Amino acid sequence: MDHMSPRLRAFLSEPIGEKDVDWVDGVSQELAVNLITKGFNKAYTLLGQFLLMHKNEDDFQKWLICCCGATEYEATESCNCLKEWCACYL
């Protein structure tokens, strides 16, 4: 866990529960607004999308960039955050 950002460490420290989508590491304020507009207001809904894509990192990142307006950095960080959460809790 030494290589993790404080935000990622905080996200992984407990079950996902009712956390808002902006808790996901890599999700900026602007990206959060875009996600909320598309119905992804909670972290678990974004996790659900990741799982629906069979945890395929490339597809998920492309979806975040193309459909939600994420930068490459945001897409990579968000994907890594959800992947790490899955490794800890699923």
C-alpha positions as a printed Julia matrix, in Angstrom:
90×3 Matrix{Float64}:
   0.0    0.0     0.0
   3.04   2.29    0.09
   2.75   3.08   -3.63
  -0.89   4.17   -3.3
  -2.13   7.73   -3.22
  -3.88   8.81   -0.02
  -7.16   9.0    -1.95
  -6.81   5.42   -3.21
  -5.81   4.19    0.24
  -8.92   5.86    1.71
 -11.17   4.32   -0.93
  -9.78   0.84   -0.33
  -9.93   1.12    3.45
 -13.6    0.12    3.68
 -16.46  -1.41    1.7
 -17.87   0.74   -1.1
 -21.21   1.35    0.63
 -22.96   4.55   -0.43
 -19.86   6.51   -1.41
 -20.43   9.15   -4.06
 -18.69   8.63   -7.39
 -16.15  11.38   -6.65
 -14.64   9.12   -3.97
 -13.18   6.96   -6.76
  -9.51   7.8    -7.19
  -9.01   9.55  -10.52
 -12.49  11.05  -10.7
 -12.15  14.82  -10.85
 -14.96  17.28  -10.12
 -15.6   17.71  -13.84
 -15.65  13.98  -14.52
 -17.94  13.44  -11.52
 -20.44  15.91  -13.01
 -20.29  14.08  -16.35
 -20.78  10.71  -14.65
 -23.66  11.96  -12.5
 -25.34  13.36  -15.62
 -25.16   9.86  -17.12
 -26.64   8.25  -13.99
 -23.41   7.16  -12.29
 -23.83   9.1    -9.06
 -22.5    6.44   -6.68
 -19.18   4.63   -6.68
 -21.01   1.29   -6.77
 -22.73   2.23  -10.05
 -19.34   2.94  -11.63
 -18.05  -0.33  -10.19
 -21.07  -2.04  -11.74
 -20.13  -0.68  -15.16
 -16.58  -1.97  -14.66
 -17.95  -5.4   -13.75
 -20.4   -5.38  -16.69
 -17.38  -4.88  -18.91
 -15.9   -8.03  -17.32
 -13.17  -5.95  -15.64
 -11.66  -5.32  -19.09
  -9.42  -2.35  -18.37
  -9.01  -1.2   -21.98
 -12.75  -1.23  -22.68
 -13.58   0.51  -19.4
 -10.98   3.22  -19.96
 -12.16   3.79  -23.54
 -15.74   4.06  -22.28
 -14.74   6.62  -19.64
 -12.86   8.69  -22.23
 -15.34   8.45  -25.11
 -18.65   8.45  -23.26
 -17.88  10.38  -20.11
 -15.2   12.88  -21.12
 -12.41  11.52  -18.9
  -8.8   12.28  -19.63
  -6.45   9.35  -20.18
  -5.0    9.94  -16.71
  -8.46   9.97  -15.08
  -9.47   6.82  -16.95
  -6.31   4.98  -15.92
  -6.49   6.04  -12.27
 -10.22   5.28  -11.97
  -9.77   1.87  -13.56
  -6.86   1.06  -11.26
  -8.88   2.14   -8.24
 -11.81  -0.13   -9.12
  -9.48  -3.0   -10.03
  -7.72  -2.7    -6.65
 -11.07  -2.52   -4.84
 -12.16  -5.74   -6.6
  -8.91  -7.44   -5.58
  -9.56  -6.5    -1.95
 -13.29  -7.2    -1.68
 -14.4   -9.67   -4.37
